[in-house]
Amino acid sequence: MALAERLNIDIGVLRKYENGINVPGGRVLASLGETGVNLNWLLTGDGQMDATQTPQADFQWSDNPDLARRLAAIAGLLDGIDEEKRSAVLDEIFSRVQEAKRVADLEDLVTAMTKKLA
């Protein structure tokens, strides 16, 4: 019931989604993404259910030296401000990166669905 309210849909519509009778549209998927659900996991089963979890990756800094340089520069800038402001900035950065990832996941899903329909 709470999820239906959060998604701004009728509980009967949610039950149809849950039972595979109907497929949620873009607005509902976007709303689900805002709850922290990993949309890629929801639609494909890949990855983790919780989009807020930090994925465990085999990332090596040498794979992307530009990213490493930029993150080091950000760390240096953050080191120069007090803890409360630093925490607020890090929260904002994390939030923006999460949102960008959700948008990228949605774009990938739309592309994959479009290819399947073609």
Secondary structure, 3 states (H helix, E strand, C coil): CHHHHHHCCCHHHHHHHHCCCCCCCHHHHHHHHHCCECHHHHHHCCCCCECCCCCCCCCCHHHCHHHHHHHHHHHHHHHCCCHHHHHHHHHHHHHHHHHHHHHHHHHHHHHHHHHHHC
